Amino acid sequence: MNFKFKDIINNTNDQVLKGLILKVKNESQKRDISFSDVRPHLLDLLNYDKKIFDDVIFLVLNNKYR
């Protein structure tokens, strides 16, 4: 699987889900951010859509933000 954030967002029609994905992406890209700052956004995404969460967490953990 070589998804990018752009691919996930473009293949998503749910506006709430897009917002959750973008929030995780934007928050996790900030400098000097701790996991505790990103965790609530990841939990929101996990609770909303586990499949997309799995794709997004892979990208976050591997620093693939393009």
C-alpha positions, 0 to 999 in steps of 0.5 A: 500500500503506497497511499498518500494523504492526497489519495486518501482525501481524494477517495473520500466523499465524507466531509467529516472524515476529510476534516478528521484526516486533515486535522491529524495530518496538520497537527502531526506535521507541527514542529515540537508537537508531542504525541499527547497533542496528536492522540485526541485527533487520532482517537477521533479518526479511529472512532469514526473510521477504523479502515482509514485510521489504519491508512493514516497512522501508517503515513504519520508513523512513516512521516509521509505527508505528501 
